[in-house]
Amino acid sequence: MKTIYVLAVLSLTIRAMSNPCTLSAVPPVLSGTLPAKTPAERLVHALLFEAIALVLCVPAVSWAMGRPMLDAGLLTAAISLVALLWNMVYNAGFERLEARFGWRRTPPVRVLHALGFEGGLVLLVVPLAAWWLGISLWQALLLDIGLLLFFLPYTYVYNLVYDRLREARLRRAAG
């Protein structure tokens, strides 16, 4: 049953990502200078985000829940898969909003980005965690709040560092 839930989320996300309107509606230039991320770059961005998060979270979840590392790792990997897919969809949409409204990645916009991402993720992850662990939605929400306290600043810092490194790489490649 857990596999069905994850596959359903994966299927819906792939459908959204394969929709030509979803991918081609991103303008070629964001913030006036940098080209939009390609779908491949968006995947690398999301994979790096989740890989670093797994390395940091599995030991903490194992300790906090009093469960073996393998159990914590499997739950964290399932949540990570959902988050990975959400990351790609959310960032594609957020970048469209940035382009449409002429937003620049200022600290307030980065806070809005992190809050929106994590808020959407709560709606996806809480039911999964409750079902996976056999706990109530309330208990799963409390568990997720603990993770959220880590992920809000992590999301902000990760994207800030990624964007700065990306800009430097693109400027170096341009000559």
Secondary structure, 3 states (H helix, E strand, C coil): CHHHHHHHHHHHHHHHHHCHHHHHCCCCEECCCEECCCHHHHHHHHHHHHHHHHHHHHHHHHHHHCCCHHHHHHHHHHHHHHHHHHHHHHHHHHHHHHHHHCCCCCHHHHHHHHHHHHHHHHHHHHHHHHHHHCCCHHHHHHHHHHHHHHHHHHHHHHHHHHHHHHHHHHHHHHC
